[in-house]
């Protein structure tokens, strides 16, 4: 990609539709299970909004003695069924497209929080731009990442080298990436150069 040459966004746009669930349903489930397996009793977890993190919420809903902090309404609803875990929901303004809470109130609710792990999904990932989204830019992910000891990006391999319009987190804020086994050698090599821990499921 030479500077100034047009980047083709056309093919990316196709994946915006609501059919992103069937796109890679098994890999997403495997990724979510691997993520949930990292969670131990007594931990505090931050869950960002998204389809893969919602699958993580479903897996975490079967655990006990953990605290989960989320800005995702569907994740909060899923987790609220379990009385054996502590659920903290970030207040704030609801973004209808993603059913998630954003804005200064939501961000303020994370101040002073110290979590063990944060799980974050995205629409795209590349070694240069980190993880990106096609949704409007929002800063809550950065606030969540700052409140967590370890930040884990959960993305199926179709997200590699797709670039959303807005950055969710730069690569240097991500400690680990969990993806599926269809990741290409090139993408693996590019990620290895960044020093990020890579888990393939």
N, C-alpha and C positions, 0 to 999 in steps of 0.2 A: 504494500500500500504506500504509494509515494505521496508526499505532502501535496495537498491541493487537488489530488484526483478525487472524483466524486465517489462517495461510498454508497453502495447500493443498499438502500433501506427497504426496497420493495419486497424482497422475500421475507424480511423480518415482519413486516406488517401483516402478512398472511396469518401469523401465529397469534395475533391479538385476540381472535374470536374466543368465545366462551368454551370452545372445544379443546382447551388446553388440558383438561383432565384426562380424556382418553389418549392423548398424544403419547404418553409414556407411563401408563398407569402402573405397570409392574416395577419398573426402575424406581419410580417415585416412592412406591411402598417399601421397597428394599432400602432406599435411602432413609426414609422415615424410621424404619425399624433400627437401622444402624445408629441413627441419631439418638433415638430413645434409649438404646442400650448403653449410651455413654452417661446416662443420668442415674445417679445413685441416691439412696436414701439420704435425706438431710440437705440435699442441694437446693439452691435457688436458681431457677431457669428463666431466661427472658425469651419469649417467642414473638418474632415479628409476624406481620400478616402475610398470607399467601397460601397457595394450594398445597405445597409440600409441607409447610409448617403446620397446616391444619391436620395433615396426616400424622405429624409428630404429636400434635395435641391429642389425637385419638389414641395413640399408643401410650402417651403419658397418663391418660385418664384411667388407666388400669394400675397405676403405681400409687404408693402411699408415702406419706411423710416427705413430700417435696413441696416447694413453693414455686408456683408458675406465675410470672408477670407477663401480661400480653396486652397489645392494643388491637387485637383481632376479635371482633364480635363472634364469628363462628367458632373460633378456638375457645373463647371464654365460655360460650354456651356448652360446648362439648365437655370442657373440664369441670363445669359447674355441677355436673351430675355426680361427681365423686366427692364425698364428704371427708375422705381421708387425705386430701391434699389441700394446701392453702392456695387460693386463687386471688391474684391481685390484678385488677383491670385498670389500665391507664384511662383516666377521664379524657375529655377533649371533644373536638369536632369530628363528626363521622364523615368519612369519605365514602360516598355511596357505592362507587365503583368497586372498591376493595373491601367494603364493610369493616373499615378499621378507623381507629381514632388517631387524630393528628393535631398539630398546632401547639401553641405555647402551654396550654393547660396540660395536655398529654405529656409534653416534654418535662414540664415542671414536676409531674408526679414521679419521674424517674430520678430526680436529684436526691443524692444521699443513698441511693440503692447500690448494694454491692452483690452482684450475682456471680455464680460459678461459670455458667455457660449461657451464651446467646445463640439462638438458631435463626438464620436469616435466609430467605430465598430471593430470587431475582429473575428477571427476564433474559439477562445476558451476562456473560463473564468473559473477560480476556485479560491477559497478563498486564497490559498497559493501563486499562481503564478500571480495573477492578470489577465489581458487580454493578449492573445497571438495570434500569426499569423503563418501560414505555409509559408508565403512569407519570403524572406530574411530579416534579421533584418534591421530596419531603425530607426534613432533617431529623425526624425521630429515630431513624435507624442509627445515625451517628451518635445520638444521645444514649441509645440502648447499648451500643458497642462500648462506649466509654464506661458504662456501668457494669460491664461483664469482664471477668478474669480471662475468659477464652471465647473467641468469636468463631462460630462454625457456619460456613455457607453451605446450604443444601441445594444442589442443582443437578438435574439430570443432564446427560452429555449433549443433548440437543441445544443447550444454552451456550455452549462454548463458541466463541467468536461471533456471537450475536451481540449487538450493542444497542442498548436502549438509549433514549434521549437524555436521561438523567442518571447521574451516579447515585447508587445507594451507599456503597462504601468503597474506598480505595483499597487496593491490594494490601497495603501495609497495615490495615486495620483488621485483616482477616488472618486467623491463626490456622484454620483447617478448612478444607473443602471436601465434602462428601459427594461423590458422583457415582454413576453406574459404569459398568464394564464395557460400554460401547465408546468410551472416550478414546480419541485417536492418539497415536504415538506423539504426534506434533504437539497436541494440546497438553499431554502429560509432560513433555519436555519443557514447554514454555512455562508451565506452572511450577515445575521443579526449580527453574531458575529464580523464581521469586522467593524461594525458601519456605513457601507455604506447605504445611503438612497435607498430604493427599490421601484420602481413604476411598478405595474403589470397591463397590459392592455389586 
